[in-house]
Amino acid sequence: MADPKTMPVKLMIVVSLMALGVAGALYVGALVSAGINAALLVGVLVGNNGVRTFLRGLAALNVVWGLLALLATAAFVVWSPTWTIMLPIGVANPAFTFWALGQDDTREWMFRKNFNLDQA
């Protein structure tokens, strides 16, 4: 069993993907989006369960949206290698986020972090 004091690897991956999203938003000048994403990232890092639940719901919506885009693109757009790579990633990323934030070890780590249970 993993040490509950250390952040689970799956959560580290989610945090890294979120940080890349913030960096990408800053790069293109989407400051409001970067600010919102940074606030959500901080919420995850401090263990806020409301942020975790919100992100799971948002990830579920993004999976549905990605699947719809995948189907629409397959039906109406000339297929290209770019679509072949980007659309499955657009579904896999939120699906992984939804799964990772719902795991018991992730919930436990966030709970312990939020209530400072590891302070000695």
C-alpha positions in Angstrom: 0.0 0.0 0.0 1.3 3.5 -0.9 2.2 6.0 1.7 -0.9 8.3 2.2 1.5 11.2 2.9 2.9 11.2 -0.7 0.8 12.5 -3.7 -0.3 9.5 -5.8 1.4 9.3 -9.2 -2.0 9.6 -11.0 -2.6 12.9 -9.3 0.8 14.1 -10.1 0.0 13.5 -13.8 -3.3 15.4 -13.5 -1.5 18.3 -11.8 1.1 18.3 -14.5 -1.6 18.3 -17.3 -3.3 21.2 -15.5 -0.1 23.1 -15.2 0.5 22.6 -18.9 -3.0 24.0 -19.5 -2.2 27.1 -17.5 1.1 27.6 -19.3 -0.7 27.1 -22.7 -3.3 29.7 -21.8 -0.7 32.2 -20.7 1.2 31.5 -23.9 -1.7 32.4 -26.1 -2.7 35.4 -23.9 -5.9 33.9 -22.5 -5.4 35.5 -19.1 -8.9 34.8 -17.7 -8.7 31.1 -18.7 -5.2 30.9 -17.2 -6.4 32.5 -13.9 -9.4 30.1 -13.6 -7.2 27.1 -14.4 -4.5 28.2 -11.9 -7.2 28.6 -9.2 -8.4 25.1 -9.9 -4.9 23.8 -9.8 -4.3 25.4 -6.4 -7.6 23.9 -5.2 -6.3 20.5 -6.1 -3.0 21.0 -4.5 -4.5 22.2 -1.2 -6.9 19.2 -1.2 -10.2 21.0 -1.8 -12.9 18.3 -2.3 -15.3 20.8 -4.0 -12.7 21.5 -6.6 -12.1 17.7 -7.1 -15.8 17.2 -7.6 -16.1 20.1 -9.9 -13.2 18.9 -12.0 -14.7 15.4 -12.2 -18.0 16.9 -13.5 -16.1 19.1 -16.0 -14.1 16.1 -17.2 -17.2 14.1 -17.7 -18.7 16.9 -19.9 -15.4 17.1 -21.8 -15.4 13.4 -22.5 -19.0 13.7 -24.0 -18.0 16.8 -25.9 -14.8 15.1 -27.2 -16.8 12.0 -28.3 -19.3 14.2 -30.1 -16.5 16.0 -31.9 -14.9 12.7 -32.8 -18.1 11.5 -34.3 -18.9 14.7 -36.1 -15.4 14.9 -37.5 -15.5 11.3 -38.7 -18.8 12.0 -40.5 -18.3 15.4 -42.1 -14.6 16.2 -42.3 -11.9 14.9 -44.5 -9.8 12.8 -42.2 -6.2 13.7 -41.6 -3.3 12.5 -39.4 -3.8 15.6 -37.2 -7.4 14.6 -36.4 -6.3 11.0 -35.9 -4.0 12.1 -33.1 -5.7 15.1 -31.5 -9.3 13.8 -31.1 -8.5 10.7 -29.1 -6.2 12.8 -26.9 -9.1 15.2 -26.4 -11.2 12.3 -25.1 -8.4 10.4 -23.2 -7.2 13.4 -21.2 -10.5 14.2 -19.5 -11.3 10.5 -19.1 -8.0 10.0 -17.3 -8.7 13.1 -15.1 -12.2 11.8 -14.3 -10.8 8.4 -13.3 -7.8 9.7 -11.4 -9.8 12.2 -9.3 -12.2 9.4 -8.4 -9.7 6.9 -7.0 -9.6 6.2 -3.3 -5.9 7.1 -2.8 -6.4 10.4 -4.5 -9.5 11.2 -2.4 -7.6 10.2 0.8 -4.5 12.2 -0.1 -6.6 15.3 -0.8 -8.6 14.8 2.5 -5.4 14.5 4.5 -3.9 17.5 2.8 -7.0 19.7 3.3 -7.3 18.9 7.0 -3.5 18.9 7.7 -3.6 15.3 9.1 0.1 14.7 8.3 1.4 17.6 10.4 3.4 16.2 13.3 
